[in-house]
Amino acid sequence: MHTETIGEYEIEYSGIQLPDSRDWIANLVIYAPSTNPMHRNDIFPSQRVAVDAVFASEQEAAAEARAFALSLIEKGRKKPI
């Protein structure tokens, strides 16, 4: 799993291999700032993104999840997520 901070958001993204398959899916969670340092405020709970796609490698799936996060954050800058 990869973790990255973009602006005020923390994203975690990864590629997860499907059971009994060579294919990978993109997974993402996005956290917003929290007033409590012991609590993470997930505004986009951990879930599969690009649900109509499977990927040949973990890296491709993770890259798609990251791209999806960036698009959500960009939309969020225009209006709240």
C-alpha positions in Angstrom: 0.0 0.0 0.0 1.2 3.5 -0.9 0.6 6.5 1.3 0.8 10.1 0.0 -0.3 13.5 1.3 -1.8 15.8 -1.3 -2.8 19.2 0.1 -4.8 18.5 3.2 -5.7 15.0 2.2 -3.9 11.7 2.9 -4.5 9.0 0.4 -3.7 5.3 0.5 -3.8 3.4 -2.7 -2.8 -0.1 -3.8 -3.2 -2.9 -6.3 -4.9 -6.0 -4.9 -4.7 -9.3 -6.7 -8.0 -11.1 -7.4 -8.3 -14.5 -5.8 -7.4 -17.4 -8.3 -6.4 -14.9 -10.9 -3.4 -13.1 -12.3 -5.4 -9.8 -12.5 -5.2 -6.9 -10.1 -7.8 -4.3 -9.0 -7.3 -0.7 -7.9 -8.1 0.1 -4.2 -8.3 3.5 -2.6 -9.0 5.3 0.7 -8.9 9.1 1.3 -8.6 10.8 4.7 -9.4 14.4 5.5 -7.8 16.4 8.3 -9.0 15.5 11.8 -8.9 17.6 15.0 -7.9 14.4 16.9 -4.4 13.1 16.1 -5.5 9.6 17.1 -8.4 9.5 14.7 -8.4 9.4 10.9 -11.4 11.0 9.2 -12.0 8.7 6.1 -14.1 10.7 3.7 -13.7 8.0 1.0 -13.7 4.6 2.7 -11.5 1.9 1.5 -13.0 0.5 -1.7 -12.3 -0.7 -5.2 -12.1 2.0 -7.8 -12.2 1.6 -11.6 -14.7 -1.2 -11.0 -15.0 -2.1 -14.7 -11.2 -2.6 -15.1 -8.7 -5.2 -14.1 -4.9 -4.7 -14.5 -2.0 -6.9 -15.4 0.2 -5.7 -12.6 0.0 -4.3 -9.1 1.8 -1.2 -10.2 -0.8 -0.5 -12.9 -3.6 -1.0 -10.5 -2.0 1.3 -7.9 -1.4 4.0 -10.5 -5.0 3.9 -11.5 -6.1 4.2 -7.9 -3.8 7.2 -7.4 -5.1 8.9 -10.6 -8.7 8.3 -9.3 -7.7 10.0 -6.0 -6.2 13.0 -7.8 -9.4 13.4 -9.8 -11.6 13.3 -6.7 -9.3 15.8 -4.9 -9.4 18.2 -7.8 -13.2 18.0 -7.8 -13.1 18.5 -4.1 -11.2 21.8 -4.5 -14.1 23.0 -6.6 -16.7 21.7 -4.1 -16.5 19.5 -1.0 -16.0 15.7 -1.6 
